[in-house]
C-alpha cells in the first residue's frame, strides 16, 4: 500500500516513525510519502516532503505572524496528495493543519485515518463534527477518549499509548557511566524539564532552581530542548547545575526525582517511574483566557487526567513558588509519598492498556 503521513511536531515524528515500523512489518512492500522529521526519515530512508521544524507554529501570535506560510503549506499539501494518490492518508495529531487536509482528502475520495486524536475533550469540542464527516477511522491513545467520541456518535479505536512502546524498548542504562559521559558529579540527580520554548524555559528554570539550597546533597541537571541552542542554557550552569541535550529519557532514568513543566513530559516521566512535581505558570492574561477556553478539565497533567485523580502534585500559577516546590520535592525524594506515587504509576500503566499501540494501529490501518 501507499501511505501518506502528516506529523507536524517532534512527538508526532516519534510516534509516526514507530507506526511506520509496524506497517512495514505487516506490509513489507509499503511505500511512504510524509511530512515529519528525522525519525520518520530514518525508517522510510528518504527525506520528508516538509520537516516539522518548518511547520511548528505555537500560540495565537506566532500563527497570525506566519499565516501566509501556513496557507502556502496547506495549498502545497493538497496538490501533493492529489498527485501521489495514496491508498490511505494517516494524520498524526496537529489538528489545525490536519483537519483541513482531512476535508480535502475525503472530498478527493481518499481513505482518511486519524492516529492520536486532537485533545478535543479539552477544547474546540466542536471539531468532533469534522472528525465525524471527514475521517474514516479515529485511533485514540487515552482510555477516556473512546467514551468521549462515543458520546458524539463516533466509533473510536483505543489502541493504547505509544509512549509505552517507546519507553519499554529502551536499553539498560548504567547510571555511573551516564554521569561520567556527561561530566556530572557523584551526587544523586534531580532532573529539570522546563519545556521547549525560550520564554517558558526562562520562567520555569528560574523557579525550579530556586530550591537548590534546600537540596544541597543533590545535583540538578537540565534537560535541554532540541529547539534551543546549548548557549541558551549556559547562564544557568555551574558546579552543581548541569545540562544535557537530547538525552531526556536517559537523564530521567538516572534521576531520583524531577520537576516537570506540564505537557507530554509528565506522562513520559511517570512511565519511566520517576517521582515528579508538575509545574505550570503562564502570563495572567494567557492563563485567564486558557481557563475560559479549556472546559471541564480538572487537571493539567496527562498523568492525573488519565487516572482521574491527583497522583502527582500540580503547582499552577501562584502556587508555583519556592516554598511549595521545596515542600513537594522533599516529599518525593524519600519516604511514603514517594512509594505511593510509584505504586500509582503501576496502576497508570495498566490503565493505558499495555504495549503494542503501533501494532494495534497498523492492524486497523491495513485491515480497516
N, C-alpha and C positions, 0 to 999 in steps of 0.2 A: 504494500500500500504506500501511497504518497501522503506524507504528513506535513502540514504547515502549522508551526507552533509559534505563538507570540507570548513572550515573557518580558516584562518591562522593568524588572528590578532584580537586585542581586539574589534575593531569596527565591524568586521565580526561576532564575538561572539554575540554582542548585536543584530545586525540585523537578524542573523540566528535564534537566540532564539525567537524573535518576529514572524518570519516566521513560526517556528515550532508550536507556539501557534495557529496561523491561520490555519495551516494544520490540527492540532488536532481538531479544531472547525468544520472543514469541513469533516474530515476523522477520526472519534473517535478511530478507530482501528489502526491508524498509528503506524508503527514501525520505530525507528531511530537507525542508527549507524552513528557516526560523529567524525570528527576532529574539535576541537573548544575549548571552555572554560567553566568557571563555570556557566555562564548564560544559556548556552545550556544544561549543565548537570542538572541544576535545573528543566528545562522543561521536559527533557527526563527521569529524575530520574535514570540516570545511568552515569558512567564516560565516558569521551571522549576516543576514541582509542589513540589519541595523543593530548596533550594540546598545545594550540597555543604558550605558553611561550617557548616551546621546538622547535618551528618552525620559529619564527620571526627573521630572519637574515636580517639586513638592510645595504645597501651600498655595493659597489664593494668589498672592502677589507674583510668585515665580511663574505660575501657569499663565497669568494675564500677560506678563512680560514676554513669554515665549509662545504666545498663541499662534503666531504665524508659522513657526516651526512645527508645532503640533498639528496644525491643519494640513501642512505640506506632507507630513509623515502619514497622516490618515489617507490622503489622496493617493500617495505613492503605494501604500499598503493595499488599497483596493485594486489598483491596476496590477500589482504584483500577484495578488490572489487570482485575479481573472486570468492572467497569463499562465500561472502554474497549474490551476485546476486540480487541487489536491483531493484525495478521497475523503479526508477529514481535516477540519480546522480545529486545533486544540488551543484554547485560550487559557492562560495561566494568570489568575488574579487580575491586577492592573485594569480596573473596571472603566475608568474614564475613557480610555482608548478602546479597550476590547469590546465593550458593549456596542460601540458604534460599528466596529468591524463585524460583530455578530449579526447585526441587522442587515448589513450589506451582503454578507456571505449567505445568509438564509434566503434572501431575495434572489441570489445567484443560483440557488438550488444546491448549495454545498451542505454537507452534514457538519453540524457545529457541536463541539463538546467543550464544556467549561470545567477545567480542573482547578481546584482551590477557589471556592466561591468568594466573591467580594463580601465584605462584612456588612451585608445589608441589614442584619439584625441590630446593628449598632446605629447606622444612619443611612439615609436615602433608601428607605424601605420600598418606596415606590418603584425602584428599579426592578423589583421582582417581576413586574409586568413584562419588561423586556426579556428577562430570562425565560418566562413562560412562552413568549411569542417567537423568540429567535434562537433559542438553544435547545438542541435535541436531547442532550444528556448533561446533567449537572452533577459533578463529583465533589462531595464535601468532605472536609478533613476534621471537623469538630463534631462531636456526637450530637449536640443540641441543634445543629444546623438542619439535620434531616427533618425534625419536628417543625422547625421554623418554616421550611419550604412546604411541608405538608399542609400547614395552616393556610398557605396561599395556593393550594391545589397544584403544587409542583412536586413530582416524584423525584427525589434526590437519592443518589447512591452514596452511602457513607463508606469510604474506602480506608479509613484510618489516617493517622497523621504521618506525613512523610519524614518528619524530623526523627521519628522513632527509628526509621531505617538509617538515616544519616548518622545518628549517634551510636547505633548498635554495630555499625561497620568500622568503627574507629579501632586502630591497632592499640595494643597495650602501651602505656606510657611510663617512662622512668622519670620520676619527679626530680631526682638529683641531677640527672643528665639534662633535663629541661632547664633547670636553674643554671647549670654550668654553661650551656649553649647560649643563654640569654643574659649572661653576666648578672645574675641575681645572687643575693647572699643566702645564707643558710636558714634564715627565719622563715616561718610559715607565711603563706601568701594570702592577702585579701585582694581579690580581683575587683577592678573598677571598670564597669561597662557603661560609659557615659553617653552613648548614642553615636550618631554618624554625621550630624550637621554642625558646622562650626559654632554657631550661636548657642545651640543646645549643649554641646560638649563643654564650652567655656563655662556656662552656668552650672552644669552638673559637676564638673571636676572641682570647681571652687568649693562647692558644698560637700562633696564626698571627701575631699582631702582635709576638711575642717575637723575630722575626727582623729587625725593622726596621733596627737599627743596622748590620747586615751588608749591607743593600741601600739605602744612603743615596742612590744615584743613581736610585732608583725611587720612585714614589708608590703607596700602597696604597689600593685602592678596594673598599669592602664592598658586596656585592650584597644589598640589603635584601629580606627576605621580605614578601610582601603580608600575611601573618598577624600581623606585628609592627608597632607604630606607629613612626614616624620618631624620636620622642622616645627610644625604647629605645636607639637607636644613638648618640645624641649624646655619651655619655661616652667613646666610642672615637675620636671625630673630632677632628682638629687640623689644623695647616697641611700635614701630609703624609699624613694618613689621611682619606679622603673616603668619602662614602656616596651611592649611587644606589638608587632604588627602582623595581621593575617594569621594569627595563631590563637584565636579566641577559644576554640574548643580545648586545645592543649592547655592553655592558661587556666581555664576553669577546672579542668581535671586535676590540676596540680594545686588548687586553692582550697583553703579552709572554709571560706565564705566569700560572698560577692555583694557589691552594691550595684544595682542594675537599673538603667533607665528603662521605663516601660516600653513594651514592644515585643516582638518575637523573641528577643534575647531572654525574656523572663521564662518562657517555656523551654528554651534551649538549656538554660541554667538548671531548671528543675529536672529535665530529662537526663542531665549529666550528674544529678544527685548532689548539687552544691547548694547549701542553705543560702538564702538571699534576702535582701531588703529591696523592695521595688521603689524607685524614686521617680517623681514626676513634678516638674514645675515649668509653666509657660508664662507669658505675659498675662496680666489680669484680663485684658481685652480678649485675647485668644481663648483663655480658659472659660470666660463667661459665654462667648459665642459657642464654644465646644459643648458646654453644658446644655445649651438650648438645642443644638443640632443633634447630639447623640442622645437617643431616647432609651429609657427603660434599662439602663446598664448600671449594675450595682458596683462593678469593679473595673479597674483599668488594666489589670494584668490578665493575660490569657490563662495563666495557672488558676487563678481564682474564678474566672468566668467559666472554665470547663468544670471545675469542682463545685461551682455554685456555693462556695463558702470561702472565707478568707483564711487560706492556709499559708500564704506569705503576706507579710505586712506591707501595706501600701502607704507611703508617705507622699501626700499630694499637696501642692501649693504651699501654704504657710506651715503645714505640718512637716514639710521637708526642711528641717533645721538641724543644727549641730547637736542640740540636746537629744532630740528624738532619734537621730541617726546613731549616736553613741549608745543610747539605751537599747535600741532594737538590734544593732550589730552585736552588742555584748551578749544578748540572749541566744544568738545562734552560733557563736564561735565555740561554745561549750554548753553542756547541761541538757535539761529536759526539753527545752524549746527546740533545740537542735534535733534531738531524736524524734520529736513529734513531727517536725517538718519533713524529715527524711522518710518517716512512715507514711505520711500523706502523699509524698512523691510516688511511692509504690502504687497507691490507690489511683493516682493520676494516670500512670502508665497503663493500668488495667482498663481505665475508663476510655482511654484513647484507642483501644482495640488491638494493641499489639502491632508487630511488624508487618510489612508487606503492602503498604499503601501503593507503592509504584506498580507492583504486580497486579493488585486488585484493579487499579485504574486502567492499566494496559488491557486487562481482560474485557472490561466494559467497552473500551475504545475499539478493540478489534472485533469483538463478538456482538456488540450492540446490545 
